[in-house]
Amino acid sequence: CTCDGRGQALFGRPNHDTDLVGAALEGVPLAGAFCLGEIGPLGGRAVLHGFTATLGVLRHHPELA
């Protein structure tokens, strides 16, 4: 999930975040969604953050499949 405010308006070119993640996780399929504010912790409270990106990585574990 990445804030809708990120991207070309912030970095001057499209696909900034996905290009970085794609280079770091070469060959791993990517999927995502645009958001308009992300809820996360700050100082022990849940607050609304902006201009953030959230990444989760899933992997296949054959012994648990």
PyMOL commands that set and color helices and strands:
alter all, ss='L'
color gray80, all
select helices_A, chain A and resi 8-11+16-24+62-64
alter helices_A, ss='H'
color red, helices_A
select strands_A, chain A and resi 2-3+34-35+38-42+45-49
alter strands_A, ss='S'
color yellow, strands_A
deselect
rebuild
show_as cartoon
